[in-house]
Amino acid sequence: MNILKRLEYAIKWRGQAEIQEMSGSTQSSSDNRFFYERSYDYIEVVNRGVDLIVDAASEIDVSITKPIPGPHAANGNKLRQNTLLTIINFRPNENEDVSSFRRQLYMDLVLTGNCYQYWDGASLYQLPASLVEIETDKKNKVAYYKMGDIKYAPNEIIHTKDNSATSVYTGTSRLKSTKRTILILRSMLDFQQNFFDNGAVPGLIIQTPNILGDKIKAKLLHAWISKYNPNTGGKRPIILDGDLKVNPLSQTKFSELDFEQSVTSHEYKILKALGVPPVLLDSGNNANLRPNIQLFYETTVLPLTSKVISSYERFFGYDMEPEVVKIRSLRPEMREAGQYYQGLVNTGIMTINEARAELRLEQSNEELADELRVPQNIAGSAEDPTTGGRPPSGTSEDE
């Protein structure tokens, strides 16, 4: 081994050893998983925001154009293109349909920042991200993946990670930055619920000039609770005698417990952190709905699907792209794309098949599909430049 090769290996191994030393020998994406799952299950805006991303991303199919030149398949062998297309777009394994398979993948990716797929040589299986651990290595980035007592080799796992500022092994949940906002929102909602569960009475102080015994106090308190509790329909008036006086302990009004502006503000913060335009959940404003849908796909959904597709490209060794042509919400934009490529074809800048390749369509078998069109709207004939155009020099107008 020459000295340059030895130096390259030394830099690589030493750098990986430093990374492993700083990051630790075991990496996991289960941190705060329980908190994010609870938030998804019990807070409406978190549930709806995550579902919008997951459902939209799960509808996007993958197009495969050609193999990547060279031995770039991470699993060591390349499948036939049609076989791989069937696995990714129609039947990942014999037990699941592609929709439920993708939704679980993207759910893990949004909630934990990671998703894992096991490849057994013929099918794909989703591994719960909260159960998978990454065992690091001083020479290679990953020694093996572990789920319980089962160990998986790196060439058996397709790992997709979201962005992270702290780890090169695992991604970060998109809800992590909103943890404080979620806690405040949950506290406000819990306060409302407790207020009504406790009878919707902030508190009363009953004053009496006489000293009452414990039994009389208990009976009097029981009478007030039973008659003034809205849960039992008690709104009947009470006659006070014996110089009893009632003083309110709190001046809180029912309207002040709604927290409408504050709740809306915190919901918007959560949606923005997820990458969902709040207008998509605001049914009262549809004036700019379509531009926001396009923004949602361009800045949130398509980047997320591209990360999964990039993992497929590395693992299987094929050039892949999301099939945006089939996305119903983006079809008006595809009309503009069609006009754009039509102009390029008609002006002779690209051929029909080149334009179809850009639109991820199958190649045409027409005779002239691979030839450039020569524009006809120029001075002279496009077939014979010497014909037409300016008259030859020396010819008078009388002739």
Wavefront OBJ file of the C-alpha trace (Angstrom):
o trace
v 0.000 0.000 0.000
v 1.500 3.329 -1.034
v 1.907 6.228 1.362
v -1.059 8.229 0.009
v -3.359 5.266 0.440
v -2.100 4.693 3.967
v -2.636 8.365 4.795
v -6.191 8.214 3.412
v -7.022 5.222 5.574
v -5.422 6.823 8.630
v -7.498 9.983 8.232
v -10.654 7.989 7.670
v -10.197 5.636 10.623
v -8.967 8.324 12.989
v -11.858 10.621 12.101
v -14.406 7.847 12.589
v -12.807 6.912 15.915
v -13.186 10.501 17.110
v -16.830 10.561 16.027
v -17.532 7.301 17.818
v -15.786 8.546 20.956
v -17.838 11.757 21.046
v -21.160 10.143 20.110
v -20.897 6.955 22.133
v -20.970 3.308 21.138
v -24.782 3.080 21.009
v -27.198 5.471 19.306
v -30.990 5.371 19.608
v -33.931 7.414 18.337
v -36.228 6.569 21.258
v -35.481 9.824 23.129
v -38.762 11.569 24.060
v -40.668 9.164 21.802
v -43.327 8.676 24.469
v -43.876 12.432 24.759
v -44.324 12.850 20.996
v -46.677 9.872 20.761
v -48.821 11.214 23.597
v -48.926 14.638 21.970
v -49.971 13.051 18.674
v -52.742 11.062 20.373
v -54.212 13.811 22.576
v -53.530 17.223 20.981
v -55.662 17.882 17.918
v -53.309 20.221 16.081
v -50.334 17.860 16.485
v -52.403 14.925 15.252
v -53.751 16.772 12.231
v -50.435 18.410 11.323
v -48.515 15.128 11.437
v -51.273 13.321 9.511
v -51.170 15.926 6.740
v -47.456 15.327 6.214
v -47.632 11.539 6.528
v -50.666 11.076 4.261
v -49.353 13.448 1.589
v -45.894 11.863 1.526
v -47.350 8.344 1.424
v -49.221 9.071 -1.819
v -46.042 9.825 -3.784
v -44.762 6.939 -5.892
v -41.165 6.447 -6.984
v -40.011 6.342 -10.593
v -36.886 4.370 -11.521
v -35.092 5.434 -14.681
v -31.790 3.573 -14.917
v -29.111 1.812 -12.867
v -26.341 3.944 -11.414
v -23.097 3.019 -13.247
v -20.704 0.908 -11.213
v -21.179 -1.328 -8.161
v -23.119 1.230 -6.119
v -25.741 -1.070 -4.583
v -25.155 -1.087 -0.827
v -26.636 -4.573 -0.463
v -24.113 -6.046 -2.894
v -26.423 -6.943 -5.801
v -28.877 -5.158 -8.025
v -32.442 -6.285 -8.578
v -34.197 -6.135 -11.900
v -35.768 -2.732 -12.404
v -39.339 -4.021 -12.725
v -38.963 -6.175 -9.602
v -37.700 -3.249 -7.545
v -40.481 -1.016 -8.885
v -43.090 -3.539 -7.729
v -41.565 -3.753 -4.243
v -41.334 0.010 -3.718
v -44.611 1.104 -5.299
v -47.025 -1.812 -4.903
v -46.080 -4.687 -2.602
v -43.194 -4.165 -0.140
v -43.889 -7.551 1.477
v -46.556 -10.239 1.510
v -48.286 -8.882 4.635
v -48.696 -5.144 3.938
v -49.976 -2.840 1.246
v -47.732 -0.002 0.178
v -49.935 2.721 1.730
v -49.853 1.369 5.290
v -46.151 0.543 4.908
v -45.262 4.080 3.821
v -47.466 5.745 6.420
v -45.698 3.924 9.227
v -42.309 4.863 7.771
v -43.129 8.550 7.512
v -44.797 8.528 10.941
v -41.521 7.310 12.446
v -39.556 9.820 10.403
v -41.632 12.782 11.615
v -41.988 11.713 15.260
v -38.458 10.401 15.852
v -36.404 11.764 12.950
v -35.532 8.228 11.782
v -37.049 5.276 9.937
v -35.605 1.815 9.418
v -36.402 -0.818 6.774
v -35.155 -4.393 6.835
v -34.309 -6.031 3.496
v -34.325 -9.844 3.521
v -33.328 -10.154 -0.132
v -36.861 -10.199 -1.516
v -39.070 -7.906 0.619
v -38.991 -4.780 2.772
v -40.151 -4.706 6.405
v -40.514 -1.653 8.637
v -38.707 -1.740 11.979
v -40.126 0.510 14.764
v -37.667 3.374 15.118
v -38.098 3.518 18.901
v -36.818 -0.067 19.235
v -33.767 0.150 16.959
v -30.297 0.912 18.290
v -27.203 1.707 16.224
v -23.933 0.169 17.386
v -21.122 2.411 16.190
v -17.624 1.397 15.151
v -14.185 2.991 15.197
v -13.435 2.097 11.586
v -16.831 1.956 9.912
v -19.712 4.281 10.672
v -22.068 1.474 11.729
v -21.035 -1.904 13.128
v -24.569 -3.286 13.176
v -28.194 -2.393 13.946
v -29.912 -3.970 16.918
v -33.571 -4.506 17.830
v -33.892 -6.407 21.076
v -31.648 -9.446 20.774
v -31.648 -9.378 16.969
v -28.645 -7.919 15.163
v -28.777 -6.707 11.550
v -25.810 -6.101 9.283
v -25.501 -2.627 7.692
v -26.282 -4.100 4.259
v -29.624 -5.388 5.576
v -30.997 -2.063 6.860
v -32.133 1.013 4.943
v -31.809 3.871 7.420
v -33.284 7.290 6.637
v -32.477 10.109 9.057
v -33.926 13.587 9.285
v -31.851 16.672 10.047
v -29.908 16.806 13.301
v -27.486 19.322 14.773
v -26.134 16.945 17.404
v -25.682 13.494 15.833
v -24.286 12.040 12.613
v -26.060 8.746 13.305
v -29.672 9.638 14.118
v -32.073 12.415 13.157
v -34.106 14.702 15.404
v -37.888 14.756 15.745
v -39.617 17.701 14.102
v -41.615 18.161 17.293
v -38.543 18.568 19.496
v -38.337 22.333 18.993
v -42.017 22.664 19.942
v -41.817 20.748 23.231
v -42.224 23.846 25.385
v -45.094 25.113 23.212
v -46.845 21.734 23.450
v -46.471 21.708 27.247
v -47.988 25.203 27.538
v -50.860 24.240 25.239
v -51.528 21.068 27.224
v -51.517 23.061 30.490
v -54.114 25.484 29.149
v -56.355 22.679 27.929
v -55.947 20.765 31.201
v -56.886 23.900 33.157
v -60.084 24.247 31.162
v -60.980 20.621 31.733
v -60.258 20.757 35.464
v -62.307 23.942 35.776
v -65.422 22.239 34.451
v -64.691 18.924 36.172
v -64.655 20.751 39.497
v -68.078 22.252 38.975
v -67.067 25.418 37.110
v -67.069 27.431 40.374
v -63.729 29.188 40.978
v -64.311 29.223 44.730
v -66.517 30.735 47.444
v -65.897 31.865 50.995
v -68.882 31.538 53.346
v -68.657 33.760 56.407
v -70.670 33.217 59.590
v -70.516 35.100 62.913
v -70.820 31.834 64.835
v -68.344 29.014 65.337
v -69.621 25.864 63.629
v -68.762 22.300 64.492
v -67.101 19.918 62.088
v -70.306 18.005 61.360
v -72.258 21.191 60.603
v -69.440 22.449 58.355
v -69.387 19.171 56.454
v -73.165 19.191 55.953
v -73.149 22.835 54.855
v -70.262 22.220 52.403
v -72.021 19.147 51.013
v -75.217 21.153 50.488
v -73.384 23.899 48.584
v -71.506 21.421 46.377
v -74.655 19.478 45.481
v -76.784 22.542 44.735
v -74.211 24.681 42.914
v -72.558 21.962 40.815
v -73.586 22.379 37.140
v -72.838 18.693 36.547
v -75.918 17.862 38.645
v -78.010 20.660 37.154
v -77.859 22.697 40.348
v -78.507 26.377 39.689
v -81.275 26.879 42.231
v -81.029 29.836 44.612
v -79.994 29.325 48.228
v -81.483 31.263 51.143
v -78.856 32.479 53.592
v -79.863 32.976 57.174
v -78.048 33.376 60.463
v -76.085 36.340 59.039
v -74.240 34.124 56.480
v -72.331 36.066 53.814
v -70.938 34.845 50.473
v -67.687 36.314 49.095
v -66.246 35.239 45.729
v -62.660 34.007 45.897
v -62.003 34.592 42.197
v -63.377 37.019 39.635
v -62.595 34.682 36.721
v -65.188 34.719 33.948
v -66.066 31.861 31.643
v -65.011 33.861 28.588
v -61.551 34.345 30.083
v -61.037 30.587 30.325
v -61.304 30.039 26.568
v -57.721 31.234 25.879
v -58.745 31.465 22.223
v -55.998 33.793 21.045
v -53.292 32.086 23.077
v -54.372 28.586 22.011
v -54.461 29.645 18.342
v -51.027 31.244 18.643
v -49.485 28.097 20.105
v -51.175 25.896 17.509
v -49.708 28.032 14.726
v -46.235 27.670 16.257
v -46.554 23.879 16.221
v -47.792 23.813 12.624
v -44.972 26.084 11.466
v -42.392 23.854 13.160
v -43.853 20.834 11.354
v -43.833 22.720 8.051
v -47.605 22.880 7.589
v -49.107 26.243 6.499
v -51.779 27.066 9.128
v -54.181 28.165 6.382
v -54.587 24.492 5.406
v -56.416 23.939 8.703
v -58.318 27.220 8.579
v -61.448 26.425 6.575
v -62.612 30.040 6.682
v -59.915 31.322 4.330
v -59.619 29.670 0.929
v -58.440 32.680 -1.068
v -54.785 31.606 -1.152
v -55.271 27.900 -0.522
v -53.613 26.586 -3.694
v -50.356 28.566 -3.318
v -50.094 27.302 0.253
v -50.654 23.705 -0.880
v -47.841 24.116 -3.386
v -45.673 25.655 -0.642
v -46.511 22.708 1.621
v -45.398 20.189 -0.994
v -42.314 22.102 -2.121
v -40.904 22.847 1.339
v -42.147 19.928 3.484
v -43.513 16.880 1.670
v -41.139 16.543 -1.284
v -37.947 17.113 0.773
v -39.133 14.426 3.190
v -39.843 11.906 0.428
v -36.547 12.760 -1.255
v -34.695 11.647 1.883
v -36.361 8.221 1.767
v -35.812 7.922 -1.987
v -32.158 8.883 -1.573
v -31.790 5.991 0.882
v -33.319 3.671 -1.736
v -30.900 4.958 -4.386
v -27.866 4.213 -2.250
v -29.121 0.797 -1.162
v -30.365 -0.543 -4.511
v -28.108 1.357 -6.933
v -30.791 2.903 -9.165
v -31.529 6.485 -10.158
v -34.900 7.366 -8.589
v -37.175 10.390 -8.385
v -40.591 11.145 -6.825
v -43.399 10.948 -9.387
v -44.739 14.465 -8.958
v -46.752 14.098 -12.185
v -49.249 11.907 -10.325
v -49.753 14.309 -7.389
v -53.290 15.664 -7.767
v -52.595 18.862 -5.845
v -49.704 19.809 -8.165
v -51.349 19.060 -11.493
v -52.107 22.733 -12.312
v -48.371 23.369 -11.908
v -47.667 20.449 -14.220
v -49.683 22.267 -16.888
v -47.148 25.073 -16.679
v -44.336 22.512 -16.897
v -45.961 21.032 -20.003
v -46.077 24.433 -21.675
v -42.455 25.046 -20.696
v -41.187 21.811 -22.253
v -43.453 22.252 -25.257
v -41.697 25.527 -25.963
v -38.276 23.898 -25.656
v -39.258 21.110 -28.074
v -40.851 23.430 -30.635
v -37.813 25.725 -30.668
v -35.438 22.848 -31.259
v -33.669 23.050 -27.882
v -34.535 19.462 -26.870
v -36.157 16.415 -28.444
v -39.548 14.925 -27.553
v -37.951 12.029 -25.699
v -35.662 14.368 -23.764
v -38.705 16.339 -22.632
v -40.544 13.130 -21.708
v -37.531 12.029 -19.668
v -37.632 15.290 -17.711
v -41.309 14.657 -16.974
v -40.497 11.087 -15.900
v -42.530 9.596 -18.773
v -41.745 6.561 -20.922
v -39.840 7.093 -24.154
v -41.814 7.490 -27.364
v -41.284 5.166 -30.346
v -42.277 7.775 -32.930
v -39.908 8.223 -35.843
v -38.968 11.834 -35.033
v -39.085 11.585 -31.241
v -35.270 11.627 -30.995
v -34.668 14.413 -33.525
v -34.565 18.131 -32.895
v -37.337 20.142 -34.488
v -36.123 22.948 -36.740
v -38.135 26.164 -36.163
v -40.089 27.319 -39.210
v -40.722 30.905 -38.123
v -37.352 32.342 -39.144
v -36.349 34.302 -42.270
v -35.871 31.852 -45.103
v -36.663 28.174 -45.244
v -35.463 25.970 -42.445
v -34.810 23.164 -44.925
v -32.781 25.266 -47.399
v -31.319 28.519 -46.027
v -30.589 29.777 -49.568
v -34.283 29.887 -50.418
v -36.396 32.889 -49.463
v -35.368 35.681 -47.182
v -33.620 38.783 -48.479
v -33.350 39.077 -52.308
v -29.865 38.448 -53.762
v -27.620 41.525 -54.064
v -27.655 43.305 -57.409
v -31.281 42.545 -58.119
v -33.426 45.617 -58.701
v -36.957 45.957 -57.502
v -38.161 46.326 -61.104
v -36.913 42.854 -61.892
l 1 2 3 4 5 6 7 8 9 10 11 12 13 14 15 16 17 18 19 20 21 22 23 24 25 26 27 28 29 30 31 32 33 34 35 36 37 38 39 40 41 42 43 44 45 46 47 48 49 50 51 52 53 54 55 56 57 58 59 60 61 62 63 64 65 66 67 68 69 70 71 72 73 74 75 76 77 78 79 80 81 82 83 84 85 86 87 88 89 90 91 92 93 94 95 96 97 98 99 100 101 102 103 104 105 106 107 108 109 110 111 112 113 114 115 116 117 118 119 120 121 122 123 124 125 126 127 128 129 130 131 132 133 134 135 136 137 138 139 140 141 142 143 144 145 146 147 148 149 150 151 152 153 154 155 156 157 158 159 160 161 162 163 164 165 166 167 168 169 170 171 172 173 174 175 176 177 178 179 180 181 182 183 184 185 186 187 188 189 190 191 192 193 194 195 196 197 198 199 200 201 202 203 204 205 206 207 208 209 210 211 212 213 214 215 216 217 218 219 220 221 222 223 224 225 226 227 228 229 230 231 232 233 234 235 236 237 238 239 240 241 242 243 244 245 246 247 248 249 250 251 252 253 254 255 256 257 258 259 260 261 262 263 264 265 266 267 268 269 270 271 272 273 274 275 276 277 278 279 280 281 282 283 284 285 286 287 288 289 290 291 292 293 294 295 296 297 298 299 300 301 302 303 304 305 306 307 308 309 310 311 312 313 314 315 316 317 318 319 320 321 322 323 324 325 326 327 328 329 330 331 332 333 334 335 336 337 338 339 340 341 342 343 344 345 346 347 348 349 350 351 352 353 354 355 356 357 358 359 360 361 362 363 364 365 366 367 368 369 370 371 372 373 374 375 376 377 378 379 380 381 382 383 384 385 386 387 388 389 390 391 392 393 394 395 396 397 398 399
